Amino acid sequence: MVKILSFILLSGLVLIGATQSEDRSVLEEYQRLRKLKPLGIEFADYFQNVTLNDLSLFDSRLPTEADLLCVDDLNKLVSALQGGQYWAIKMIDAWGGIPSGIFAGNVYDLGNFDECINIKKDAIRGKYCFLDVSPAKILGVQSSLAGILKMKTATCFPASCSATHMNKFVDTILKKILNVNMPSTAMSISDDSCQTAEREPWNGLTILTIVILSVMGVIVAIATLYDYFLVKSQDQLHTAVKLFSARANSRALFRIVVNQSNPNVIECLHGIRCMSLFWVVWLHQYASIFASPNINRFAILSWLKTPITMFFLEGTFSVDSFFFIGGLLVSLIALRTMERNKGSLNVPLMYLHRLIRILPILAISILVYTQLTGVLGNGPLFKGGSNSKASCEKSWYMTLLFVVNFANDMCLDHTWYLAVDMQLFLISPILLFALYKWGKKAAAAIGVLIVLLSGCLFATMMVNHYSITSLDLSLQKKMYFYTHTHAAPWLIGFLFGYFVYLSKGRKFKLNWIAVWSGWILCLAMLFTSIFALYPKLESGKPWLMTTLEVSCFYTLTRVGWPLAIGWVVFACMQGYGGLANSFLSSPLWQPISKLSYSIYIWHSFIQEINQRIVRTNTYFSNYQVMLNFWSTMGFTVLFSYLLYLLIEAPIGGLDILFRPKKKAPAEIKLMTDSDKVCESHGHDVDSSNQRELEGIESNVEQPADKSQLE
């Protein structure tokens, strides 16, 4: 996210510099550039009257066996071109050229990937590579356009030739075609960009990933068949079978519970969670299309002046909503559990339950992202496997230890959130025992802590001169990924949970003035948080904002946003929500809410595959992003449902082995409203807040349901 924002700003500055240059000089440079025909055609024409001896591929050094093989295949290519053979013409036809619309930001010509790699003639195979082109350096131009005119164009050569061979080949031909001496950096091919039809062999981790998923698939299939054909009543279904049965887990996932008569059940949290999740996926969809080979890349500059841009730039508030919900559920359900247990809380068991719920799907996601991305798709942009592969080789263990938010190179960027929430969860018992023992005094101390953390954030931004134009990525990471910067929303949710705990289902009688005032202030805070910076952005001069202005905005909205969400929850609970409550508390949100953790984990996987399988240039527009968003959501929900059945539900349900022994029937019958809210929103502290992006009932209503087990 930080890299995307930096790219947006840099693109704007470059284009502004370009538009300020003289029109005549721009026209002259452009005319010189367009004199080049498509590179494949240039090479084909040149091949008609050239031999390989003219190319001087190896200078004075002795050729190696690889050199000779490449020369032999190039000889065959030259002969085939001169003879007009179909396969050789296809190899030239697969080339790209100078992209059209370079002043609209188009820097890619993808050629024809499949045509190239599917070439097979005797022992010759096609190899698809990107040629990095800097026309400004080729033409000897020194101008503001040099930063814009950096392009990637497709090339196709025999697979026996390495990037070194091809660079010499391209350099020699272009020097003769253009009759100029070019620096080596003007046009170059890297082996990292090259692909052939031959897939890389599976390594041990890839095989391990497939074996794990296959074994779990077989177990789930057997349990499901047993459940469907051999069990007459679900009451007779063995717990072990129920854990792995796709039928039982699907029934729990899609079960809709309506608790209209129970004031302790916070139904609106389902809707808030789902809307925040959609917001996260939507803004990541924009980030994905920014990195795509768009033919109108600079259209983003006009897009930046539209109001919808603010939902992208301020999309970080969606995460603060999750932190608020996480803190709320930790304190609310834990305090009710402590009340039933006379102040005791099994902290080690609480941690263990949470790890069982979160860690398996997180661990398998690292394997799937890094090992199966390249297996499930291919395309011009697919070289090198997942974007996260190199990062995960360095920091996978930090992800599993939930400290990846402090890593310089994060494995699975979006998992920083899980790390921050886990760190806050680890300190929650201290706050819980303090609240239970000292009550409102401890709550006041937590309020002071919120103020101190906000002051720390403000001071850090002022001392480091943080501004909206700062391109210091390490500084921006400190402002966004570090735990203390998001502790305030979590602690505000924690205090709100304590307030709900103290109220014990009490109804607050508010007059219409108080209700309307609450909603007006709430909506004012929400819209201010999102649109406060829009006038500066619309003016085209966001860099005029001072460090003080940015620091005040960033610090105050980190407190104001969760307070506004707190009012929404309070109003919905107390019957003052109106249409908002009807929408957010709709039972239809419940299945997505239960799947939300998996959707959060897997949506980037689907987005990355969709982004990198493209064969042609893409087009940036809000409508196109929405099409991609709904496509991503559809496939992500299906993929999340599959992994939920294979990994999350079976392994997450194993925490039944660590639960207290069965209670007496009479004790169960006397369950209080506090117990019932735990039934609806998670059976214990760790399962209810196991992951703020997961549905509140999550796995609880499957075999892990308290009423079934006790």
Buried (B, 14 or more C-beta within 10 A) or exposed (E): BBEBBBBBBEBBBBBEBBEEEEEEEBEEBBEBBEEBBBBBBBBBBBBEEBEBEEBEBBEEEEEEEEBEBBBBBBEBBBEBBBEEBEBBBBBBBBBBBBBEBBBEBBBBBBBBBBBBBEBEBEEBBBBBBBBBBBBBBBBEBEBBBBBBBBBBBBBBBBBBBBBBBBBBBBBBBBEEBBEEEBEEEBBBBBEEBBBBBEEEEBEEEBEEBBEBBEEBBEBBBEBBEBBEEEBEEEEEBEEBBBBBBBBBBBBBBEBEEEBEEBBBBBBBBBBBBBBBBBBBBBBBBBBBBBBBBBBBBBBBBEBBEEEEBBBBBBBBBBBBBBBBBBBBBBBBBBBBBBBBEEEEBBBEBBBBBBBBBBBBBBBBBBBBBBBBBBBEBBBBBBBBBBBBBEBBEEBBEBBBEBBBBBBEBBBBBBBBBBBBBBBBBEEBBEBBBBBBEEEEEBBEEBEEBBEEBBEBBBEBBBEBEBBBEBEBEEBBBBBBBBBBBBBBBBBBBBBBBBBBBEBEBEEEEBEEEEBEEBBEBBBEBBEBBBBBBBEBBBEEEBEEBEBEBBBBBBBBBBBBBBBBBBBBBBBBBBEBBEEBBEBBBBEEBBBBBBBBBBBBBBBBBBBBBBBBBBEBBBEBBEEBBEEBBEBBBEBBBEBBBBBBBBBBBBBBBBBBEEBEEEEEEEEEEEBBBBBBBBBBBBBBBBBBBBBBBBBBBBBBBBBBBBEBEB
